[in-house]
């Protein structure tokens, strides 16, 4: 009972390596990835904001997706880099609470914004004549607001449920950042009713969003395959393919990270799965959406042209 009354002031995060040289290598690699992600997502946000041609529902959703990605990776990676450089793998209790709250918030918001993007593509391809009426400004702004609300709801639900548990034993988290499965692993509470209900609601939410995306693409592919023009089919597929890659990467890695059992002693493979879930999607999204997107590349050329003209 005395142990249960002890206040946990900090947790010890798992290190990628105990060798100093490898710690510096990890910090350098993560810092480069973070800076590249920062630049890529900020560039998309700036282009969509500045270019009038990109003021459409699809790019409005993309701008919010980039912001969510930027926030998600900023919550995890800088702390990990700092810990590796300082050889101090700790995080305070308030810091851990905040990390869980914000990671779930932005991940939950991203799931809904990806669902909204699939609906936008469905309306654009299957009902092009009614697109402007269906996807009016009020509709896509409300959908974006819903993503923020749902993200905040799940962030609050998961963090409250997780930290209502007792942590009276080991404070060594089998993860390089605070996440719910790792905290449940080291909790000494017998009953996990609150967090179990939260996880069940989260799984239902994720499954509902996945079903909505799947049904949207069933209708999209059915419509696209009936387009007589090869060029028309190619254009339709080119707008859907980046979104499909992003959805698959994010949901698949997230499901693996949250549904697989947390081992007693995580291997490097377990850490790599966590990296795939938390670092890969925010890093890849700007690349996926910019490399195959003529509008984004056109907006970038116009911006560079303007900057070049101003410098002269």
Beta strands, then each sheet from edge to edge (+ up, - down):
strand 1: 10-12
strand 2: 90-92
sheet 1: 1+ 2-
end
